Structures are given as structure tokens and as C-alpha cells.
Amino acid sequence: MTEYSRMAKGHFTSTGNAKFINLPFQPDAVELFNYTSFTTPANHGVPIAYWDVDMGQGFAVEQVFNATPVLTTDIVTVNGISTFSAGLMLQYGPQLQISGITKANPAVVTTASAHGLSTGQVVILEGLFQSATTGMPQISLMPFVITVTGATTFTIPWNTNQSNYTALSGSPTGAFVRQVLYPFLYEPGVAFISAITTGTTTTITTTDPHNFVVGQEIGFRIPSAYGTTQLNELPNNTIPGSPVYYYVTSVTSNTVFVCNANSTGFTAFATNQTVAQMVGQSLPQVVAVGDVNTGGTPYSGGALYPSQSFPTFSGGTPTINGPAISGAFVNNTSQGFVIGAGAGTADTSSVLVGANGNVIYWRAFLHDLDVF
């Protein structure tokens, strides 16, 4: 190991989906050890895998158990291991043609070819016109957390089974889906609202992880066509020029939270917008107020870098950021590597990142000398 090389190690419990590992550097080599596969050898298990930057992004070599079980070797060429650096703006995967979207709750999106996506990833949809005046542009450019249901299908958390939505079919020109590669670039960012339940407290459902915590100060930006505009930050009729903010009182899931707004008697929230209404229309949003997402709890010592994890409710990935001013936002221009859920070229039933519940240990390296 030479003078300026860098090393890191860690472990996690796999969900069966791609795993992002944030680091203070981008590694050029990664080793994986599936402790569960070592403990209980079984067909398709991958106990050891390795990646080097010279293999190319998304590749890996692995050892895999066959049915005996006996170890053999294989390679991964798609959704293997790759590095990332989020930069200063959102980045997207390639455009995938949409062949259709159903009128359903939740809506089912079908792609013209295998999408290669995983449950829990975030996507945006664009160009959702069946004709010049029909289709589903109401949900264009809105981020959605998806649930994969097949090689060419996934669902989005939105009710398109409403009168102003027209089912998409026949691979409409310009209708695409793209993955948002690093959706938590700025935390907690902007969350888009799919439902509001009014009452003495107010329950909000979002299309993408809201990343709020209890005590978070928030504000609403809801266009008039959607209703429930009484929640909006401005205007404050009591104190002109002063925005109206609320506080998160409980977090139910990554996409559901409760705030202290007494919305009894407020107008109902409605997503059944017409295609014509969407021209120049902004989307309903809830945003955090402040500087770093800590729920207003000041840093009180302990670990030198008590990094936030996003999403905040479950399955979060820690950032490399340290303590900051209490409030709402943290700059998560992260870097590191991704362990994908790619299969081997010979054993197509193997999963590099392991099955749900597998315990994975990893080591990452950045060498300052690469000798050929």
C-alpha cells in the first residue's frame, strides 16, 4: 500500500436491490464478501466478488455456488459495481420508451424493453401524451418511487384511474421514463404531494421520499387547481409578508408524515387535473425550512461526523456530511460506489448484491499507483 492510497470498509444487510455506499473518495477497486452465503452455501449464492475500475463501470468478477453446491466462477457485465460522483445537479439514466400506462391506482407503467430498474429507485416520466389533448401529462416530470412488478413493468404511487386521465398505449412518441440516479442530492430537497388528509392534524403523502424527521419545519406550495391552498406559505393574512410554516409531528414512512396544521374545513386536495390545466402549471410541493435536516436537534458531541441518512425513515444511505446548522437542508454532493443487483452471464439467477437479508461485508480502495 503506497503513501496516498485510501481504504474503507463496512457492512450492510442487503434488500436484494442496488446498494449505494457513500465515501470521501471514489474507489478504483472493491471487494465483497457475502457472510450469509459463506454460512449457508446454496445454489446461485455469491460469496465473493471483486471489481476493478479497469474492468469498466457496471462489471464484476464473482465466485458463485452451483446446485451441488460447488464454487465456480462467473462475470457480471450489467448492474455490477460502479462508482459515482453526484456533482451539483440531478443526473439521469438513459431514456426508456414507455409502451403504456394503465388507468389504475397505483398506475402500472410498461416499457417497450426490459427496464433494468429495482424497487425503491426514483424515476421521472416525460412526454405522456396519447394525443395533443389526451394522455397523462399531469404526472410528467414528477419523481416517483417505483415498485417493480416485472421485467418491463413497475407501479408508481399515483391514482390515474380518474376521469381526466387517458390510458397510454402503443408506445407514444416522446413518452419516456428515466431513472434519477442520485435523488438525494440536496436534502431533504423538494417532495411532491400525491395526497392530503385534512383534520386537526394533517397527513401528507408524497410521490418520492420526503426525508423529514420529527420537529422539521416545513412549508407548502400548492397551485390553486389542486385545492388545500390554505396550507400555503404565502400569504400570511395575519402578518403580511411573513410565511406560514408548520412542524412535522410524526413520520409514518418514507413517503407519509403528519404535521401540526389544523386543516379542518380546508378545501379537499384533488389530483384529477385536466390536460389543459397542466399548461404552465407548477406541481404541488412541500419543502423544508432551514439549513440541515436534523429535526431541530443541535449536535451534542459523540461521533465526529454524525452523518444524516436518506431516506430518513428506513433503508437510508448515510452521507459524508458532518454537523451543521439545525433546520432543514444539507448539501449531499456525495460520491462512492454502487453494488448492483446484476446477474452473472453464466448463472443468470445469481444476484451480486445478495438476496434480501444477506449480510454483506465490503472493502473499497483508491490506489495512488496503477502499474501496467
N, C-alpha and C positions, 0 to 999 in steps of 0.2 A: 504494500500500500504506500503510495507516494505522498508527498508533503501536503498537497492541496486537495486530495480526494475527499469525498464526503460519503457518509454512510448513515443509514437509518433503518430501523426495524420496528415491527409491530405485529399485531394480530387482530382478527375480527371474526365474527360469526357470519357466514355467508347467508344471503337471502336467495341465492340462485341467480341474482341479477348482477349486472356490472357494478363494480365497486370502485369509487373514486378515493384515492389516497392523496391528501394534501401534504406537501413537504416544502421546506425552504429552498428546494432546488428541483430541477428536472433530472431524474436519474438516467444513466445510459445503460444500466443493467439491473435486472430484477430477478430474485429467486422466490419461489413459492413452495410451501410445504403444507399439505392438507393433513392435519393431525388426525382427523376423523377417518380419512381413507387409509392412513397408516394403521390405525387401531382396528378397523374392520375392513379388510380388503374385500372388494366386491367388483363385479363386472362394471366397466365404464368409469371406475374411480380413477382420479388423477392425483397421486400422492406427491409428485414432484413436477415442477415446471420451471422453465428458465427463459428469459428474454434478454437480448442484446440489441442496442439501437441499430447496429449494422444489419440486423435481420430485416428491419423495416417496421414501420408502425403497424400495430394490429397482429403481429406474428407472435409465435412462441413455440418452443420445443417442450415436449412433455413425456413423462412415463405414465402409462395407463394400464390398468388391470384388464385382462380378458376374462372370459367366463370361467376359467379353471379354478381360481384366478391366478394368473401368472403375469408378471410385469412384461410389457412390451413398450415400444416407442411409437410416437406419433408427432405430427406437427399441427399447429393451428395457423391458418392464414387469414382468417377474418374474425374480428372481435376477440383478438388475443390481448396482448399488453401494449399499451401506447402511452405516450406522455402528453401533457397538456400545459398550456400557459394561457390563462383566461384573458389577459390583456385588459383593455379599458372599455370594451363594448361587447354586447352579446354576439356570440358566434353560433352558426347553424350548420347542421349536416346537409347532405345533398337533397335536392328536391325529389320527392317520390310522388308519382302520379296517383291521384285518387280516382278510383273507378266508380265509387258510390258512397253515399252516406244515407242511412235509414232515418225515417221519421220514427224516433223511439226515445225512451227515457230509461237508461242512457243511450245516446246515439251511437250507432255502430259504423265505424269508418272501414272501408275496404280499399286496399291499394291494388294497383294493377300487377304488381310483382311482390315478392317477399320483402317485407319492410325491415326486418332485422332489428326491430325495436324490442324493448323489455318493459314489463310492468313497472310503473313508478317513474319512468322517464317523462320529460316535458316536451311537448311538441306545439307548433303553431300550424294552423291551416290557412290557406290563402286561395283566392280566386274561386270562391264557392258559388258560382253562378250556373244554374241549369239553362237559363236563357237570360236575356238582358234585364228581365224584370222578375225572375223567379230563382229560387235556389236557397242557399243558406249563408249569404254574406254577413248575416247577423253575428256569426261566430268567427269571422275572418280575423286573423292576426291577434287572437286571444290565446294565451298559453293554457294548455290543458295537461294535467297529469293523466296518463293513459293506463288502461288495463288491457293487456294483450290477451286475445281470445283465440288467435290462430296465426298462421304464418303470414297471412295477408289481411288480418282483421284486428281491430282493437276498439275499445269503447272510450268515449270521453264523457266527463261528468256534466252533461248539459241535456236538457229536455228539448229535443227538436220535434216532438210529437205535438206540435201546436199549429194553429190554422195558418199562420203567416210563413211557415217553413215549407219548402218543396223538396222532396227527396231528390238526391243527386244520383244519376245513373249514367252509364255509357262513357265513363272517363271524360268528363267535360274538359274542354281546352282551358288550360291555365289553372286547373284545380290541383293543388299540390299540398303535401304535408312535409314539414321539415322538423328535425329534432333540434331543440335548443340545447346546445352542447354543455353550457355552463350556466344553468338558470339562476344560480345564486351568486351572481357576480357582485351585486350590491345588496346588502342585507339590511332589513328584510325586503327591500325593494317595493314594488307595487303589486298588490294582489287584486285580481279581477273577481267581481262578485257574481255568483250564479243564483243565490237565493238569500232572502232576508226574512226571518221570522220575528214579527213585532210583539211587543208586550212590555211589562215593567222592566225587563231587560231585553236585549236584542241579540239574536243569534244570527251569525253571518256564515254563509258557506261560500268558499272561493273555488275557482277553477284550478288554481295552482297553489302550492304550499304558501301560506301566509307568513310563516316564520315569526309569529308573535309569541310573546310569553306573558304570563300574568303580571299586571302592572304596566303593560305597554300603553303609551299614549298614542291614539290613532285619530285620523280624520277621514271623512268620506267625500268623494267626488262622484256624484250620481247625476247623469243627464236627466232632464225633466221627463223624457218619454218613459223612463224606467220606473218612475214613482219613488216613494220614500225619500224624496228630496229634502224633507225636514231634517235629515241626518247631516246634510252637507255642512262643510266647514264655514262657508260664507253664504249669505251674510249672517252676522250675529245681530239680530234685531234689538237685543238688549244693550249690547255695547258695540256700536257701529265701528267697523274696521277691525274688530277682534274675532279671530276664528273660533269656531266651536269644536272642541276636542272631547274625546271620551277615553275610557280606560278599559283594557281587557280584564275581565274578572275571572274567566276560566277558559281553558283550551281543551277542546274535545278531541281533536285530531289534527293532522297536518293541514286540513282544509276547512275545519269548523272551529269557531270560537264564539264566546259570548262577551259582550261589552255592557257597560253600565248605562247605556242610553235607554231612557224610558220612552219607548216608541208607541205607547198605547194611543190609538186613534190616528196614527200616521197612515198615509196612503200606502196601498199594497205595492210590493215590488213585482214587476212584470217583465219577463224576457221575451214575450211574444211580439217582437217588433216587426214591422213590415220592411220589405226590401227598400222601399223608397225612403223610409225614416233613417236608414243607415248611411245615406249620402252625407259625408262630412260629420257624421256623428262620432262623438267620443264614447268610450266604454265605461261602465260603472266600476269604480275603483275604491279600495280602502288602502290608506298609506300610513306609515308610522311617522311619528313626530320626534325629532331629536337626532342623536349622533351615533349611538351604538346600541344594539339590541340586547339589553341586559335586564329589562323589566324595571329599570329604575333602581336596581341594587348596586351600590358602588363596590368597586374592587376592594376586598378586605384582606389581601395577602394570600399566602399559600403558594400554589404553583406560579412560576414566573410568568408563564403565558397561558392564562385560563381561557383558551380559545372558545368561541361560540361554535355550535354545531348546527348545521342546516340540512334538512328541515328541523325545526326545534322540538316537535312533539315526539317523533320516532324515526329511527333509521337515519339519523343525521350524520353528516360528514364534518369533522372539525376543520376550522380554518386555521391559518397560521398567524392570525392576528392576536395581539395581546390586549391588555386593559385599555379602555378608552373612556370617553365621557359618557355618563349614563344618558339614555334617551332612546334612540331607535336604530340608526343606521350604522353599518360597518362596511368598509370597503373590502370586499372579498376577492381581490385580484389574485386568485390562487394559482398554484402550479403543483405539479406532481405527476402521478401516473394513474392509469385506469386498468383494472383487471377485468377483462370482458367475459361474457358467457359464451365464448366461441367454442365450437366443437372441433375435434380432430378431423383430419382429412380421411383417415382410415376408420377410426371409431367415431362415427357421426353422432353417437349417443352420449359421448363424454362431454363434460362441461368444465371449462378451465377454472372458473371461479368456484366450482364445487356446488353441491346440492344445498338446498335450504337447511340450515342448522349445522353445516360443516364448519369446523374451526380451522381457520387458515392463518398460518404464520408467513410473514414475508420479510425480505431484506432488500433494500434498494441501495444502489451505489452510483456515484458520479466520479469517474476516474479523471485525473488530470493528465494522464498519459495513455494514448491509444497507439500501440505499436502494431504495424502490419508486417 
